Amino acid sequence: MDELQAYKMALERERKLRNAAEHLLEEKSRELYDSLRELEASHQALEQNRRQLVQAEKMASLGIMSAGVAHEINNPVSFITANFNVLSQNMSALSQCFEQLREKIECSDDINIIRQLLQQLMQQYEVHYLLEDNQDLIPETQVGLQRVAQIVADLRTFSRSDDQPAEALNVNDCVRGAVSIMQSQLDVLVDVQVSYQPLPDITGFAGKLTQVFVNLISNALHATAADGRIAITTARQGEGIAVQVSDTGHGIDEQHLDQLFTPFFTTKPVGEGTGLGLSISYGLIQEHGGDIKVDSTPGEGTCFTVWLPLQRQTA
Protein backbone atom coordinates (compact mmCIF):
# COMPACT_ATOMS: atom_id res chain seq x y z
CA MET A 1 0.00 0.00 0.00
CA ASP A 2 2.81 2.37 0.81
CA GLU A 3 4.46 1.64 -2.53
CA LEU A 4 1.17 2.29 -4.37
CA GLN A 5 0.69 5.56 -2.54
CA ALA A 6 4.24 6.61 -3.34
CA TYR A 7 3.68 5.69 -6.98
CA LYS A 8 0.50 7.81 -7.11
CA MET A 9 2.27 10.73 -5.49
CA ALA A 10 5.10 10.47 -8.02
CA LEU A 11 2.59 10.46 -10.88
CA GLU A 12 0.86 13.50 -9.42
CA ARG A 13 4.15 15.36 -9.11
CA GLU A 14 4.99 14.41 -12.70
CA ARG A 15 1.58 15.62 -13.88
CA LYS A 16 1.98 18.95 -12.07
CA LEU A 17 5.47 19.39 -13.42
CA ARG A 18 4.28 18.54 -16.92
CA ASN A 19 1.38 21.00 -16.61
CA ALA A 20 3.72 23.66 -15.30
CA ALA A 21 6.14 23.02 -18.17
CA GLU A 22 3.32 23.17 -20.72
CA HIS A 23 2.01 26.37 -19.17
CA LEU A 24 5.49 27.88 -19.20
CA LEU A 25 5.99 26.75 -22.81
CA GLU A 26 2.65 28.32 -23.77
CA GLU A 27 3.60 31.59 -22.09
CA LYS A 28 7.02 31.66 -23.73
CA SER A 29 5.50 30.79 -27.11
CA ARG A 30 3.02 33.65 -26.71
CA GLU A 31 5.81 36.02 -25.69
CA LEU A 32 7.90 34.86 -28.64
CA TYR A 33 4.95 35.34 -31.01
CA ASP A 34 4.29 38.82 -29.62
CA SER A 35 7.98 39.68 -29.94
CA LEU A 36 7.96 38.41 -33.52
CA ARG A 37 4.94 40.57 -34.32
CA GLU A 38 6.63 43.59 -32.75
CA LEU A 39 9.82 42.82 -34.69
CA GLU A 40 7.87 42.56 -37.94
CA ALA A 41 6.11 45.86 -37.20
CA SER A 42 9.45 47.50 -36.37
CA HIS A 43 10.97 46.11 -39.56
CA GLN A 44 8.06 47.44 -41.63
CA ALA A 45 8.34 50.84 -39.95
CA LEU A 46 12.11 50.85 -40.53
CA GLU A 47 11.65 49.93 -44.18
CA GLN A 48 9.03 52.64 -44.58
CA ASN A 49 11.37 55.18 -42.98
CA ARG A 50 14.17 54.02 -45.26
CA ARG A 51 12.00 54.50 -48.36
CA GLN A 52 10.97 57.93 -47.14
CA LEU A 53 14.60 58.84 -46.49
CA VAL A 54 15.61 57.70 -49.98
CA GLN A 55 12.79 59.73 -51.51
CA ALA A 56 13.55 62.75 -49.33
CA GLU A 57 17.23 62.70 -50.33
CA LYS A 58 16.17 62.35 -53.96
CA MET A 59 13.88 65.38 -53.69
CA ALA A 60 16.62 67.33 -51.90
CA SER A 61 19.00 66.56 -54.75
CA LEU A 62 16.35 67.59 -57.24
CA GLY A 63 15.87 70.85 -55.38
CA ILE A 64 19.60 71.57 -55.55
CA MET A 65 19.62 70.75 -59.27
CA SER A 66 16.42 72.65 -60.07
CA ALA A 67 18.16 75.81 -61.31
CA GLY A 68 20.35 73.80 -63.67
CA VAL A 69 17.42 71.69 -64.88
CA ALA A 70 15.36 74.84 -65.46
CA HIS A 71 18.22 76.28 -67.50
CA GLU A 72 18.53 73.03 -69.45
CA ILE A 73 14.82 73.16 -70.30
CA ASN A 74 14.81 76.90 -70.95
CA ASN A 75 17.46 76.67 -73.68
CA PRO A 76 15.44 74.53 -76.12
CA VAL A 77 12.20 76.28 -75.10
CA SER A 78 13.76 79.63 -76.02
CA PHE A 79 14.73 78.63 -79.53
CA ILE A 80 11.46 76.69 -79.97
CA THR A 81 9.60 79.91 -79.15
CA ALA A 82 11.82 81.90 -81.54
CA ASN A 83 11.31 79.33 -84.29
CA PHE A 84 7.54 79.36 -83.84
CA ASN A 85 7.54 83.15 -84.06
CA VAL A 86 9.43 83.01 -87.35
CA LEU A 87 7.18 80.19 -88.61
CA SER A 88 4.15 82.28 -87.71
CA GLN A 89 5.50 85.26 -89.65
CA ASN A 90 6.37 83.05 -92.61
CA MET A 91 2.93 81.46 -92.66
CA SER A 92 1.30 84.88 -92.42
CA ALA A 93 3.29 86.09 -95.46
CA LEU A 94 2.44 82.91 -97.41
CA SER A 95 -1.23 83.31 -96.52
CA GLN A 96 -1.22 86.89 -97.80
CA CYS A 97 0.51 85.79 -101.00
CA PHE A 98 -1.99 83.04 -101.73
CA GLU A 99 -4.94 85.24 -100.76
CA GLN A 100 -3.88 87.88 -103.32
CA LEU A 101 -3.37 85.13 -105.89
CA ARG A 102 -6.84 83.73 -105.18
CA GLU A 103 -8.43 87.16 -105.64
CA LYS A 104 -6.70 87.67 -109.01
CA ILE A 105 -7.65 84.19 -110.20
CA GLU A 106 -11.31 84.98 -109.49
CA CYS A 107 -11.03 88.16 -111.59
CA SER A 108 -9.23 86.70 -114.61
CA ASP A 109 -9.30 83.53 -116.70
CA ASP A 110 -6.15 84.38 -118.67
CA ILE A 111 -3.56 81.77 -117.70
CA ASN A 112 -0.67 83.98 -118.86
CA ILE A 113 -1.79 86.83 -116.62
CA ILE A 114 -2.21 84.44 -113.69
CA ARG A 115 1.25 82.92 -114.32
CA GLN A 116 2.83 86.39 -114.49
CA LEU A 117 1.04 87.44 -111.31
CA LEU A 118 2.17 84.29 -109.53
CA GLN A 119 5.78 85.01 -110.39
CA GLN A 120 5.43 88.59 -109.18
CA LEU A 121 3.87 87.51 -105.89
CA MET A 122 6.48 84.81 -105.34
CA GLN A 123 9.22 87.39 -105.80
CA GLN A 124 7.42 90.00 -103.70
CA TYR A 125 6.91 87.62 -100.76
CA GLU A 126 10.12 85.65 -101.31
CA VAL A 127 8.14 82.41 -101.31
CA HIS A 128 11.13 80.19 -102.14
CA TYR A 129 13.07 81.62 -99.19
CA LEU A 130 10.08 81.22 -96.84
CA LEU A 131 9.58 77.57 -97.82
CA GLU A 132 13.28 76.78 -97.39
CA ASP A 133 13.33 78.62 -94.07
CA ASN A 134 10.35 76.59 -92.87
CA GLN A 135 12.04 73.37 -93.90
CA ASP A 136 15.02 74.30 -91.70
CA LEU A 137 12.98 75.58 -88.75
CA ILE A 138 10.66 72.59 -88.40
CA PRO A 139 13.39 69.93 -87.82
CA GLU A 140 15.20 72.28 -85.39
CA THR A 141 11.96 72.76 -83.48
CA GLN A 142 11.34 69.01 -83.41
CA VAL A 143 14.83 68.45 -81.96
CA GLY A 144 14.13 71.04 -79.26
CA LEU A 145 10.80 69.44 -78.38
CA GLN A 146 12.41 66.02 -78.22
CA ARG A 147 15.11 67.43 -75.91
CA VAL A 148 12.49 68.87 -73.53
CA ALA A 149 10.49 65.63 -73.65
CA GLN A 150 13.65 63.64 -72.82
CA ILE A 151 14.52 65.89 -69.88
CA VAL A 152 10.98 65.57 -68.50
CA ALA A 153 11.07 61.77 -68.97
CA ASP A 154 14.46 61.58 -67.20
CA LEU A 155 13.14 63.70 -64.32
CA ARG A 156 10.07 61.49 -63.99
CA THR A 157 12.26 58.39 -63.88
CA PHE A 158 14.56 60.01 -61.32
CA SER A 159 11.82 61.32 -59.02
CA ARG A 160 9.47 58.33 -58.93
CA SER A 161 9.35 56.33 -55.70
CA ASP A 162 9.87 52.90 -57.34
CA ASP A 163 7.21 51.20 -55.24
CA GLN A 164 6.41 48.90 -58.15
CA PRO A 165 8.12 45.51 -58.65
CA ALA A 166 11.54 45.41 -60.30
CA GLU A 167 11.44 45.49 -64.08
CA ALA A 168 13.73 44.94 -67.05
CA LEU A 169 15.95 47.95 -67.74
CA ASN A 170 19.15 48.94 -69.49
CA VAL A 171 21.78 50.55 -67.28
CA ASN A 172 22.88 52.75 -70.19
CA ASP A 173 19.45 54.41 -70.12
CA CYS A 174 19.84 55.14 -66.40
CA VAL A 175 23.29 56.65 -66.93
CA ARG A 176 22.05 58.70 -69.90
CA GLY A 177 19.17 59.96 -67.77
CA ALA A 178 21.56 61.02 -65.01
CA VAL A 179 23.83 62.79 -67.50
CA SER A 180 20.80 64.52 -69.03
CA ILE A 181 19.63 65.80 -65.64
CA MET A 182 23.15 67.03 -64.79
CA GLN A 183 23.96 68.32 -68.30
CA SER A 184 23.79 72.04 -67.53
CA GLN A 185 26.27 71.59 -64.68
CA LEU A 186 28.53 69.31 -66.72
CA ASP A 187 28.71 71.99 -69.42
CA VAL A 188 30.85 74.19 -67.15
CA LEU A 189 33.70 71.65 -67.35
CA VAL A 190 36.20 71.77 -70.17
CA ASP A 191 36.34 68.00 -70.63
CA VAL A 192 33.46 65.58 -70.02
CA GLN A 193 33.88 62.15 -71.58
CA VAL A 194 30.99 59.69 -71.73
CA SER A 195 31.35 56.21 -73.20
CA TYR A 196 28.52 53.66 -73.43
CA GLN A 197 29.25 50.05 -74.29
CA PRO A 198 26.40 47.78 -75.43
CA LEU A 199 24.85 46.20 -72.33
CA PRO A 200 22.29 43.45 -71.73
CA ASP A 201 19.14 44.28 -69.80
CA ILE A 202 18.99 43.56 -66.10
CA THR A 203 16.13 43.53 -63.59
CA GLY A 204 15.94 46.46 -61.21
CA PHE A 205 14.58 49.90 -60.44
CA ALA A 206 15.41 52.59 -63.00
CA GLY A 207 14.68 55.50 -60.66
CA LYS A 208 16.95 54.17 -57.92
CA LEU A 209 19.84 53.51 -60.28
CA THR A 210 19.46 56.93 -61.88
CA GLN A 211 19.55 58.44 -58.39
CA VAL A 212 22.84 56.65 -57.68
CA PHE A 213 24.46 57.92 -60.88
CA VAL A 214 23.19 61.47 -60.30
CA ASN A 215 24.78 61.38 -56.83
CA LEU A 216 28.11 60.13 -58.17
CA ILE A 217 28.18 62.71 -60.99
CA SER A 218 27.22 65.46 -58.54
CA ASN A 219 30.05 64.46 -56.20
CA ALA A 220 32.52 64.45 -59.10
CA LEU A 221 31.38 67.93 -60.11
CA HIS A 222 31.88 69.26 -56.57
CA ALA A 223 35.40 67.82 -56.47
CA THR A 224 36.55 68.94 -59.92
CA ALA A 225 37.77 72.36 -61.03
CA ALA A 226 36.39 74.06 -64.13
CA ASP A 227 39.40 72.95 -66.18
CA GLY A 228 39.21 69.36 -64.93
CA ARG A 229 37.89 66.19 -66.47
CA ILE A 230 35.06 63.81 -65.66
CA ALA A 231 34.81 60.43 -67.38
CA ILE A 232 31.69 58.24 -67.27
CA THR A 233 31.87 54.76 -68.74
CA THR A 234 29.72 51.64 -68.87
CA ALA A 235 30.90 48.15 -69.73
CA ARG A 236 30.15 44.44 -69.37
CA GLN A 237 32.36 42.99 -66.63
CA GLY A 238 32.24 39.24 -66.00
CA GLU A 239 28.78 38.25 -64.85
CA GLY A 240 27.79 41.85 -64.29
CA ILE A 241 27.86 45.44 -65.45
CA ALA A 242 30.37 48.09 -64.34
CA VAL A 243 29.71 51.83 -64.36
CA GLN A 244 32.66 54.10 -63.57
CA VAL A 245 32.51 57.79 -62.68
CA SER A 246 36.01 59.22 -62.40
CA ASP A 247 37.29 62.76 -61.98
CA THR A 248 40.54 64.71 -61.79
CA GLY A 249 39.46 66.51 -58.63
CA HIS A 250 41.14 66.99 -55.29
CA GLY A 251 40.75 63.33 -54.28
CA ILE A 252 39.81 61.86 -50.90
CA ASP A 253 42.12 61.45 -47.93
CA GLU A 254 42.81 57.82 -47.06
CA GLN A 255 41.51 58.36 -43.52
CA HIS A 256 38.09 59.23 -44.95
CA LEU A 257 37.72 56.35 -47.40
CA ASP A 258 36.31 53.92 -44.83
CA GLN A 259 33.68 56.49 -43.77
CA LEU A 260 32.42 57.49 -47.21
CA PHE A 261 29.32 55.29 -47.07
CA THR A 262 28.53 56.12 -43.44
CA PRO A 263 25.26 58.07 -43.06
CA PHE A 264 25.71 61.81 -42.47
CA PHE A 265 29.45 61.71 -43.17
CA THR A 266 30.52 64.44 -45.58
CA THR A 267 33.69 66.34 -46.40
CA LYS A 268 31.71 69.24 -47.90
CA PRO A 269 31.32 72.53 -46.01
CA VAL A 270 28.35 72.87 -43.66
CA GLY A 271 25.16 73.49 -45.60
CA GLU A 272 26.43 72.03 -48.88
CA GLY A 273 25.67 68.38 -48.26
CA THR A 274 23.50 66.10 -46.14
CA GLY A 275 26.03 63.27 -45.91
CA LEU A 276 23.32 60.86 -47.08
CA GLY A 277 24.00 60.67 -50.83
CA LEU A 278 26.69 58.00 -50.82
CA SER A 279 25.20 55.97 -47.96
CA ILE A 280 21.82 55.86 -49.69
CA SER A 281 23.49 55.07 -53.02
CA TYR A 282 25.37 52.19 -51.40
CA GLY A 283 22.11 50.81 -50.00
CA LEU A 284 20.35 51.11 -53.37
CA ILE A 285 23.15 49.24 -55.15
CA GLN A 286 23.13 46.54 -52.46
CA GLU A 287 19.38 46.24 -53.01
CA HIS A 288 20.23 45.30 -56.61
CA GLY A 289 22.77 42.74 -55.38
CA GLY A 290 25.68 44.93 -56.46
CA ASP A 291 28.54 46.85 -54.90
CA ILE A 292 30.27 50.25 -55.01
CA LYS A 293 34.03 50.60 -54.76
CA VAL A 294 36.12 53.75 -54.62
CA ASP A 295 39.73 54.38 -55.57
CA SER A 296 41.16 57.80 -54.80
CA THR A 297 44.50 59.58 -54.71
CA PRO A 298 44.65 62.98 -52.99
CA GLY A 299 45.52 65.69 -55.49
CA GLU A 300 44.89 63.43 -58.51
CA GLY A 301 41.26 62.39 -58.46
CA THR A 302 38.70 59.75 -57.57
CA CYS A 303 37.01 56.85 -59.35
CA PHE A 304 33.76 55.26 -58.18
CA THR A 305 32.89 51.88 -59.69
CA VAL A 306 29.36 50.54 -59.48
CA TRP A 307 29.02 46.83 -60.18
CA LEU A 308 25.61 45.27 -60.85
CA PRO A 309 24.97 41.55 -61.40
CA LEU A 310 23.24 40.39 -64.56
CA GLN A 311 21.05 38.12 -62.46
CA ARG A 312 19.60 39.89 -59.45
CA GLN A 313 19.28 37.68 -56.38
CA THR A 314 15.86 37.97 -54.74
CA ALA A 315 15.29 37.35 -51.06
Number of C-alpha atoms within 10 A of each C-alpha: 6 7 8 9 10 11 12 12 12 12 12 12 12 12 12 12 12 12 12 12 12 12 12 12 12 12 12 12 12 12 12 12 12 12 12 12 12 12 12 12 12 12 12 12 12 12 12 12 12 14 15 13 14 22 20 14 18 24 15 15 19 19 12 12 17 14 13 18 21 11 14 20 21 13 14 19 17 12 15 20 13 14 18 16 12 16 19 13 13 20 15 11 16 19 12 14 19 14 12 14 17 12 10 15 17 8 9 11 10 9 10 10 13 17 13 11 16 18 12 13 18 18 12 10 15 15 17 11 13 19 15 10 14 19 12 12 18 15 11 16 19 12 13 20 16 13 18 18 13 16 20 17 13 22 19 13 21 26 19 16 17 16 8 8 8 14 11 12 15 15 27 21 15 24 25 17 28 27 21 21 26 21 17 19 19 21 11 14 16 13 14 14 11 14 12 15 10 11 17 14 15 20 18 23 24 23 21 26 24 27 28 25 23 27 21 23 25 19 19 26 22 12 19 19 16 14 11 17 20 23 17 22 17 22 18 17 14 9 11 17 21 21 23 21 21 23 26 23 26 18 19 20 12 12 8 12 12 9 13 20 20 15 14 15 17 19 13 13 7 8 6 11 16 16 18 20 28 22 17 24 25 20 18 19 19 14 17 23 17 20 18 19 11 16 14 20 15 13 12 12 21 23 22 19 20 23 24 24 19 20 14 16 11 7 4
